[in-house]
Amino acid sequence: MSDDTESGEEPKRRRKKKADREVKPSDARASKQFHEKVKTARGRKLSSTRWLQRQLNDPYVQRAQAEGYRSRAAYKLIELDDRFHVIPKGGRVVDLGAAPGGWVQVALKRGASHVVGVDLLEMDHIAGAELMVLDFSEPDAPAKVKAALGGPADAVLSDLAPWTTGHKSTDHLRIIALVELAAAFALETLKPGGAFVAKVFQGGTEDELLNQLKGRFAKIRHAKPPSSRAESAETYLVATGFKG
Ligand SMILES: C[S@@+](CC[C@H](N)C(=O)[O-])C[C@H]1O[C@@H](n2cnc3c(N)ncnc32)[C@H](O)[C@@H]1O
């Protein structure tokens, strides 16, 4: 996944033995009161040390733990929905790139009646949601998701963030490809009045995507929710009032 990922979970490849940790992430009291400094332990890369330190000092990570959300990313959807009202009560919602499930939890909490979450990674069960392990870039993936949805969507949400290779132009193309797939799916699946929310990265081919979407929605905006880290290139495209 891109280094821009803001999921509350440490990427698996960076996970180290508990004994390497200077401070337990679960020790909420300690992390609330002090800015934690994490020493670089033997065998832990500097990038992992930085990740751990950032997590321990992040108020959204602490809030997610306290409020039972699986990821700090949940707050991005909460903030976007507070502002743009993209999740209608009783609505059908698709969440692309859903793991570990923060957005799915938010969509259900905000009254969506049918939520389909899709990810390459397996997710623990969430009552009331249908979770699919699926590579959304596979040709038959959109049809499978539509079948699970069982009717037109009120909202198509995409927090998809590809795993990066380190090769800049390859990574760039992967990011663009995923956003375009999500947009194409939204255009095919939304019901009139529906909303499309997608993570995009500054420096992507946003102009092309915007041209594709203009005229199909009443309003298209870009928004960076306060919980999205300032140093992250991510922002969200929010298209509302699908015209059909
Ligand atoms: C930033 S995380 C999503 C966090 C999520 N919104 C939450 O609230 O917990 C991005 C997700 O996109 C998924 N992803 C990336 N490429 C994908 C693909 N081709 N198909 C399905 N999921 C993909 C990753 O596995 C990752 O879990």
PDBQT file of the ligand as one rigid body, heavy atoms in Angstrom, charges set to zero:
ROOT
HETATM    1  C1  LIG A 301      -6.405   3.250   3.206  1.00  0.00    +0.000 C 
HETATM    2  S1  LIG A 301      -6.917   1.580   3.221  1.00  0.00    +0.000 S 
HETATM    3  C2  LIG A 301      -8.642   1.715   3.538  1.00  0.00    +0.000 C 
HETATM    4  C3  LIG A 301      -9.012   2.047   4.958  1.00  0.00    +0.000 C 
HETATM    5  C4  LIG A 301     -10.511   1.964   5.193  1.00  0.00    +0.000 C 
HETATM    6  N1  LIG A 301     -11.230   3.032   4.494  1.00  0.00    +0.000 N 
HETATM    7  C5  LIG A 301     -10.914   2.021   6.643  1.00  0.00    +0.000 C 
HETATM    8  O1  LIG A 301     -11.646   2.924   7.029  1.00  0.00    +0.000 OA
HETATM    9  O2  LIG A 301     -10.538   1.138   7.415  1.00  0.00    +0.000 OA
HETATM   10  C6  LIG A 301      -6.878   1.181   1.501  1.00  0.00    +0.000 C 
HETATM   11  C7  LIG A 301      -7.263  -0.248   1.165  1.00  0.00    +0.000 C 
HETATM   12  O3  LIG A 301      -7.313  -0.397  -0.258  1.00  0.00    +0.000 OA
HETATM   13  C8  LIG A 301      -7.106  -1.781  -0.501  1.00  0.00    +0.000 C 
HETATM   14  N2  LIG A 301      -6.833  -2.052  -1.912  1.00  0.00    +0.000 N 
HETATM   15  C9  LIG A 301      -5.784  -1.622  -2.650  1.00  0.00    +0.000 A 
HETATM   16  N3  LIG A 301      -5.859  -2.104  -3.904  1.00  0.00    +0.000 NA
HETATM   17  C10 LIG A 301      -7.004  -2.837  -3.967  1.00  0.00    +0.000 A 
HETATM   18  C11 LIG A 301      -7.637  -3.590  -5.005  1.00  0.00    +0.000 A 
HETATM   19  N4  LIG A 301      -7.110  -3.679  -6.223  1.00  0.00    +0.000 N 
HETATM   20  N5  LIG A 301      -8.801  -4.221  -4.722  1.00  0.00    +0.000 NA
HETATM   21  C12 LIG A 301      -9.342  -4.144  -3.482  1.00  0.00    +0.000 A 
HETATM   22  N6  LIG A 301      -8.780  -3.443  -2.466  1.00  0.00    +0.000 NA
HETATM   23  C13 LIG A 301      -7.622  -2.810  -2.693  1.00  0.00    +0.000 A 
HETATM   24  C14 LIG A 301      -5.936  -2.107   0.410  1.00  0.00    +0.000 C 
HETATM   25  O4  LIG A 301      -5.840  -3.505   0.625  1.00  0.00    +0.000 OA
HETATM   26  C15 LIG A 301      -6.285  -1.308   1.665  1.00  0.00    +0.000 C 
HETATM   27  O5  LIG A 301      -6.883  -2.106   2.637  1.00  0.00    +0.000 OA
ENDROOT
TORSDOF 0
